[in-house]
Amino acid sequence: MRTLVIAEQLNGRLDPQTANVLSAADRLGGEIDVLVAGAMVAGLALAASGFAGVSRVLVVDHLRLAHAASAPLAALIVSLAGEYDAIVAAATSTGKDVMPRVAALLDATQVADVTEVIAPNIFRRPIYAGNALEAVRVLGGKMVLTIRPAFFPPAPTGGSAPMLKVSVQPDADVALGRIVSESATRGDRPDLASARVVVSGGRALGSRENFDRLLLPLAQKLGAAIGASRAAVDAGYASSELQVGQTGRIVAPDLYIAIGISGAIQHLAGMKDSRIIVAINSDATAPIFSVADYGMVGDLFAIVPELTAAL
């Protein structure tokens, strides 16, 4: 078994979720290579080489790959796929965009949103918005996998894998699309996908001002990332990149605090695998309490400031 892991970058650095994907890839057995593709990626490649268990780091440095556009990146992966039995990436927006294209071009089996590697060709993944789990056996050929990073521990460091610069001209069919602009919201809060603690707010907060006034001090005390329900995002209380749920980010932190979130099924699908869930809601019958380890029924406008002050 030989596996190629697709590394991603976050704000100019190696995405921490790459370490979790490497941990999942290690459970497949055999050798692991890491592909670091982009523009000016020497630092990312060096970081990837430091993980234990990595055999080689393939480095492709090209301006066409600067934005991880799906067409050129998928074409690059396909050109390198010949010697690999499995191609693995995180189930991020990039992975979900690129890997189905890779699977189609290779006429290979794709298994999405893997949460457990049962055997080198048997995987567990959620279906029906996380209400059921299925075990999938791949019967043969190459495997294309996307991994939910939160379900795997980070791979240990301490390695010193050799870095191999690969000279490849990535294909870029401009008729398929082009990058017009790219923007990112940067702040001092931890990244939502990799945070150990997440504080999320819902529509019951009533306004963007209340969302910020109540959640930010609590998150600051806990060193937490900020999340939001889809209803809160649709109401304009929070930006879309903070949305947690089936149509947003999938998270599984050590502690998830849901404030004023009723617990619609699409939201539960994105957070119910958190280790500890705390729900604060005025409605004792809200569905969020069905998955909560601790529930506080009452006025969130009184409870949250008291909790923050106590911390």
C-alpha positions in Angstrom: 0.0 0.0 0.0 1.3 3.4 -1.0 -0.6 6.6 -0.1 -0.4 10.1 -1.3 -1.7 12.7 1.2 -2.7 16.1 -0.3 -1.5 18.9 2.1 -3.4 22.2 2.4 -2.3 25.6 3.6 -4.0 28.0 5.9 -3.0 31.7 6.1 0.3 30.9 4.5 1.2 28.0 6.8 0.6 24.2 6.6 -3.0 23.6 7.7 -3.0 21.9 11.1 -5.6 19.4 9.8 -3.0 17.9 7.5 -1.5 16.3 10.6 -4.9 14.6 11.3 -5.1 13.4 7.7 -1.7 11.9 8.0 -2.8 10.0 11.1 -5.7 8.5 9.2 -3.4 7.6 6.2 -1.1 5.8 8.6 -3.9 3.4 9.5 -4.0 2.3 5.8 -0.5 0.8 6.3 2.4 1.1 3.9 4.4 4.2 2.8 3.0 7.7 2.9 4.0 10.6 0.6 2.8 14.1 1.0 2.1 16.5 -1.9 2.6 20.1 -1.2 1.4 22.2 -4.2 1.1 25.9 -4.5 3.2 29.0 -5.0 6.2 29.7 -2.7 5.6 26.6 -0.7 9.1 25.8 0.6 8.1 26.5 4.2 5.1 24.3 4.0 7.1 21.5 2.5 9.6 21.7 5.4 6.8 21.6 7.9 5.3 18.5 6.2 8.6 16.7 6.2 8.8 17.0 10.0 5.9 14.5 10.6 6.8 11.0 11.7 5.9 8.3 9.1 6.2 10.5 6.0 8.4 8.8 3.4 8.8 11.7 0.9 7.4 15.2 0.4 6.6 16.0 -3.3 7.0 19.8 -3.9 5.3 21.4 -6.8 5.8 25.2 -6.9 3.8 27.0 -9.6 1.8 30.2 -9.8 -1.2 28.3 -11.4 -1.5 26.4 -8.1 -1.5 29.5 -5.9 -5.2 29.4 -5.1 -5.8 25.6 -5.1 -8.2 25.9 -8.0 -9.8 22.5 -8.7 -9.0 22.0 -12.4 -5.2 22.4 -12.3 -4.8 20.8 -8.8 -6.8 17.7 -9.9 -4.9 17.4 -13.1 -1.6 17.5 -11.1 -2.8 14.9 -8.7 -3.9 12.6 -11.5 -0.5 13.0 -13.2 1.2 11.7 -10.0 -1.3 9.0 -9.2 0.2 6.1 -11.0 2.3 4.7 -8.2 -0.3 5.2 -5.4 -3.0 2.9 -4.1 -4.8 5.6 -2.2 -5.1 9.4 -2.5 -6.2 11.1 0.7 -7.2 14.6 1.6 -9.1 16.4 4.3 -12.9 16.9 3.9 -12.5 20.6 3.7 -14.0 22.9 1.0 -10.8 22.3 -1.1 -10.9 18.5 -0.6 -14.6 18.3 -1.4 -14.0 20.3 -4.6 -10.9 18.6 -5.9 -11.2 14.9 -4.9 -14.4 14.0 -6.7 -12.8 15.4 -9.9 -9.7 13.3 -9.2 -11.8 10.2 -8.7 -13.7 10.8 -11.9 -10.6 11.4 -14.0 -9.0 8.2 -12.6 -12.3 6.2 -12.8 -11.6 5.3 -9.2 -13.7 4.7 -6.1 -14.2 7.7 -3.8 -15.3 7.4 -0.2 -16.2 10.8 1.3 -16.2 12.0 4.9 -14.3 9.0 6.5 -14.6 9.0 10.3 -12.9 5.7 10.9 -10.5 3.4 9.1 -11.6 -0.1 10.0 -9.2 -1.9 7.7 -7.1 -0.7 4.7 -10.1 -1.0 2.4 -13.0 -0.7 4.9 -14.1 2.7 6.1 -16.9 4.2 8.3 -18.7 7.3 7.3 -21.9 9.1 8.3 -25.0 9.2 6.1 -28.5 10.8 6.4 -27.1 14.0 8.0 -25.1 11.9 10.6 -28.2 10.0 11.8 -26.7 6.7 10.6 -23.2 5.3 10.0 -22.3 3.0 7.2 -19.2 0.8 6.6 -17.9 0.9 3.1 -15.7 -1.8 1.6 -13.6 -0.9 -1.5 -13.4 -4.0 -3.6 -10.4 -3.0 -5.8 -8.5 -0.3 -7.7 -7.3 3.0 -6.5 -9.1 4.7 -3.5 -9.8 8.4 -3.3 -10.6 9.4 0.3 -11.7 12.5 2.1 -11.1 12.4 5.8 -13.0 14.3 8.6 -9.9 15.5 10.5 -11.6 16.0 13.9 -12.1 12.2 14.2 -8.3 11.4 14.1 -5.5 12.6 16.4 -2.7 14.7 14.9 0.3 12.7 13.6 3.4 13.0 15.8 6.3 15.1 14.7 10.0 14.1 14.8 10.4 13.0 11.2 12.8 14.3 8.6 11.4 13.1 5.2 13.4 14.0 2.1 11.8 16.7 -0.1 11.6 16.0 -3.8 10.9 18.9 -6.2 8.7 17.8 -9.0 8.7 19.6 -12.3 5.2 19.4 -13.6 3.3 21.9 -15.7 -0.2 21.9 -14.1 -3.0 21.8 -16.6 -5.3 24.9 -16.5 -8.2 25.0 -18.9 -9.2 28.7 -18.6 -12.5 27.8 -20.3 -13.5 26.0 -17.1 -13.1 29.1 -14.9 -10.5 31.4 -13.4 -9.8 33.0 -10.0 -11.1 36.5 -10.0 -10.3 37.4 -6.4 -9.7 35.9 -3.0 -10.5 37.2 0.4 -10.3 35.8 3.9 -11.5 37.0 7.2 -8.7 36.9 9.7 -9.0 37.5 13.4 -7.4 36.6 16.7 -9.8 33.6 17.3 -8.6 30.0 16.7 -9.6 28.3 13.5 -13.1 26.8 13.8 -12.2 23.4 12.2 -9.2 22.7 14.5 -10.2 24.5 17.8 -10.5 22.5 21.0 -13.3 24.7 22.2 -16.1 26.2 20.2 -18.7 28.7 21.3 -21.7 28.9 18.9 -24.6 31.3 18.8 -28.1 31.0 17.3 -31.0 33.2 16.2 -32.2 33.6 19.8 -29.4 36.1 20.3 -31.5 38.6 18.4 -28.9 40.8 16.6 -25.3 40.9 15.5 -24.5 43.3 18.4 -25.8 40.8 20.9 -23.9 38.0 19.1 -20.6 39.8 19.5 -21.4 41.3 22.9 -22.2 38.0 24.6 -20.1 35.4 22.7 -16.8 37.2 22.2 -16.0 37.7 25.9 -16.9 34.1 26.7 -14.8 32.8 23.8 -11.9 35.0 24.9 -12.0 33.5 28.4 -12.0 30.0 27.0 -9.6 30.5 24.1 -12.4 29.3 21.9 -13.4 29.6 18.3 -16.7 31.2 17.4 -19.4 29.4 15.5 -22.9 30.0 14.4 -26.1 28.2 13.4 -27.4 28.6 9.9 -30.3 30.7 11.2 -27.9 33.1 12.8 -25.8 33.4 9.6 -29.0 33.9 7.5 -30.1 36.6 9.9 -26.7 38.4 9.4 -25.5 37.9 13.0 -22.3 36.1 11.8 -20.3 35.6 8.6 -20.9 32.4 6.5 -17.5 30.9 7.3 -18.6 30.6 10.9 -21.6 28.4 10.1 -21.6 25.0 11.8 -23.7 22.2 10.3 -24.3 20.0 7.3 -24.1 22.9 4.9 -21.3 24.6 6.9 -18.3 23.4 8.9 -18.2 20.0 10.5 -16.5 20.2 14.0 -15.9 17.8 16.8 -14.0 19.8 19.5 -13.4 18.8 23.1 -16.0 21.3 24.3 -18.9 22.8 22.2 -21.2 25.4 23.8 -24.4 26.0 22.0 -26.1 29.3 23.0 -29.6 30.1 21.8 -29.5 27.3 19.2 -32.6 25.1 18.9 -30.8 22.2 17.4 -32.1 21.7 13.8 -31.0 18.5 12.3 -28.6 20.2 9.9 -26.8 21.9 12.8 -26.6 18.7 14.9 -25.0 17.0 11.9 -22.1 19.4 12.2 -21.4 19.2 15.9 -23.0 16.3 17.7 -19.7 14.3 17.7 -18.1 16.9 20.0 -16.7 15.3 23.2 -18.7 17.5 25.6 -21.7 19.6 24.5 -23.2 22.3 26.7 -26.6 23.8 25.6 -28.1 27.1 26.9 -31.6 27.7 25.7 -34.9 29.0 27.2 -36.9 26.2 25.6 -36.6 23.0 27.6 -37.9 21.0 24.7 -35.4 22.2 22.2 -33.8 19.3 20.2 -30.3 20.5 21.1 -30.8 19.0 24.6 -31.1 15.6 23.1 -27.4 15.6 22.3 -26.2 17.8 25.1 -24.1 16.5 28.1 -25.1 19.6 30.1 -28.2 21.7 29.6 -29.0 25.1 31.1 -32.7 26.2 30.6 -33.1 29.9 31.1 -32.5 33.4 29.8 -29.2 33.3 27.8 -28.9 37.1 28.3 -28.5 36.5 32.0 -26.8 33.1 32.0 -23.9 33.9 29.5 -22.7 37.1 31.3 -22.8 35.2 34.6 -20.9 32.3 33.1 -18.3 34.7 31.6 -17.9 36.5 34.9 -17.5 33.2 36.8 -14.7 32.1 34.4 
